[in-house]
Amino acid sequence: MKFEKFSLLELINEVIDQTDLPKTYQIKVHTTLPHLKGDRETFRVNFSELFLSFVRRTRREKARVEISHKIAEPYILIIITDDGNCPKGWMNDFHENLQTPWLGLGANLLISSETDKCEVTIRWPK
């Protein structure tokens, strides 16, 4: 692993550019995303898998996904939210399949659902 500081905004834009999304999907990425410290390539691989899995679960012709962040000392919270229509049971499946790779990076996933809105938060050490 190569420990370095990297731009989260650049990394997320790379992942989105390399993802084959329906043209009807709207992806909003906040431009104020911070720089992170860690292994950039490992983070990219894990984020790419997480993003693909998240988008696949929307199961709609049109979807709006938003990527933002919050600071919650001593963590940076990277938040992926959709505009609703989450299938039932998505959280259990999602959590089991995607949590383990993040633990090896010193991070973890927080998964929640309000009504039919899906949200995944990556809790990353600051």
C-alpha positions in Angstrom: 0.0 0.0 0.0 1.1 3.5 -0.8 0.1 6.1 1.8 -0.4 9.5 0.2 -2.7 12.5 0.1 -5.2 12.5 -2.8 -8.1 14.5 -4.1 -11.4 12.8 -3.4 -13.1 14.9 -6.0 -10.7 13.8 -8.8 -11.0 10.2 -7.7 -14.8 10.2 -7.7 -14.9 11.9 -11.1 -12.6 9.2 -12.5 -14.8 6.5 -11.2 -17.9 8.1 -12.6 -16.3 8.7 -16.0 -15.3 5.0 -16.2 -18.8 3.8 -15.2 -21.3 2.9 -17.9 -24.4 4.7 -16.5 -27.7 5.3 -18.2 -27.8 8.8 -19.7 -30.9 9.5 -17.7 -29.0 9.2 -14.4 -28.0 12.5 -12.7 -24.9 12.3 -10.6 -24.2 15.3 -8.4 -20.8 15.5 -6.9 -20.1 18.3 -4.4 -17.0 20.2 -5.5 -16.0 20.9 -1.9 -14.9 17.2 -1.3 -11.7 17.1 0.7 -8.3 15.5 0.1 -7.9 12.2 1.9 -4.8 10.4 3.2 -4.4 6.7 2.4 -3.8 4.3 -0.4 -5.4 6.0 -3.4 -5.6 3.0 -5.7 -7.1 0.7 -3.0 -9.6 3.4 -2.2 -10.5 3.8 -5.9 -11.1 0.1 -6.4 -13.3 -0.1 -3.3 -15.2 3.1 -4.1 -15.7 2.0 -7.7 -17.2 -1.3 -6.5 -19.3 0.5 -3.9 -20.6 3.1 -6.4 -21.5 0.4 -9.0 -23.4 -1.6 -6.4 -25.2 1.4 -5.1 -26.3 2.6 -8.6 -27.4 -0.9 -9.6 -29.8 -1.0 -6.6 -31.8 2.0 -7.8 -33.5 -0.2 -10.4 -35.0 2.8 -12.2 -34.9 4.4 -15.6 -34.0 7.8 -14.1 -32.1 8.3 -10.9 -30.4 11.1 -9.0 -27.4 10.2 -6.9 -25.6 12.8 -4.8 -22.0 12.5 -3.3 -21.1 14.8 -0.5 -19.2 14.9 2.8 -19.3 16.1 6.4 -16.6 16.4 9.0 -17.3 14.5 12.2 -14.0 14.6 14.1 -11.9 12.5 13.9 -13.5 11.3 10.7 -14.5 12.5 7.3 -17.9 11.2 6.3 -18.3 10.6 2.5 -22.0 10.3 1.8 -23.7 8.7 -1.2 -27.5 9.3 -1.4 -30.1 8.5 -4.0 -33.5 10.1 -4.5 -35.5 7.1 -3.4 -36.9 3.8 -4.6 -34.6 1.4 -2.7 -35.7 -2.2 -2.9 -36.5 -4.0 0.4 -33.6 -5.9 1.9 -31.0 -3.9 0.0 -29.1 -3.0 3.2 -28.3 -6.5 4.4 -27.0 -7.6 1.1 -25.1 -4.5 0.5 -23.5 -4.4 3.9 -22.3 -8.0 3.9 -20.8 -7.8 0.5 -19.0 -4.5 0.7 -18.0 -3.8 4.4 -14.9 -6.0 4.6 -12.6 -4.2 2.1 -13.1 -0.9 3.9 -12.2 -2.3 7.3 -8.7 -3.1 5.9 -8.3 0.6 5.1 -9.2 1.7 8.6 -12.6 2.9 7.4 -16.1 1.5 7.6 -19.5 1.8 6.0 -22.6 3.1 7.6 -25.8 2.1 5.7 -29.2 3.6 6.3 -32.6 3.9 4.7 -35.2 6.5 5.4 -38.5 5.4 3.8 -37.3 4.3 0.4 -34.2 6.6 0.2 -30.8 4.8 0.2 -27.7 6.2 1.9 -24.2 4.9 2.4 -21.6 6.7 4.4 -17.9 5.9 4.3 -16.4 6.9 7.6 -12.8 7.7 6.8 -10.1 8.6 9.4 -9.1 12.3 9.1 
